[in-house]
Amino acid sequence: MAKKSAIEKNKRREKLVAKYAAKRAALKEKIYDKSLGDDERWMAALQLAQLPRNSARSRVRNRCEVSGRPRGFYRKFKMSRIALRELGSAGRVPGVVKSSW
């Protein structure tokens, strides 16, 4: 089980990402728009830099829904490899069957 503080910190980051997503997208669109003047694009870049760092999507870490483990994460199941193996063997993950031959 991961530390509760690390899991909660990641949840706070996810909330910030959702809150600032539209604003960040609009500013990035301005920055990459070549038809605007350099001054206007520069101001958009400065405004983007003023937003909280944790509002960037790349700061959010994929974590296991079961254990909170950050590594060995399967996106399809939203679980770590360890939790997937345990729950899959127990038959608690739909569509996952333990193979044997």
Order of alpha helices (4+ residues) and beta strands (2+ residues): alpha-alpha-beta-beta-alpha
